[in-house]
């Protein structure tokens, strides 16, 4: 027989709360959600900045490698004689 995982959250019983208590619970949950959304948005901004940095680095490397690839195409001057 399978049991529920230990980390499974149990749903609290809100049926005995007054309207004011329920509003407080909802307000706290909304604040927690807003904080998590802000943290997620900050992480997305950081990831985008990191991605842009990597893209600039890749472009710079490509520019540096370009002359190296041309050296393979040119003949040494001693072969022209």
GIUR-V996714 format. One record per pair of residues at least 12 apart in sequence whose C-alpha atoms are under 10 Angstrom apart, sorted by the first residue. I is the first residue (numbers start at 0). J is the second residue. If there is no record, write none. Layout:
{{I	J} {I	J}}
This chain:
none
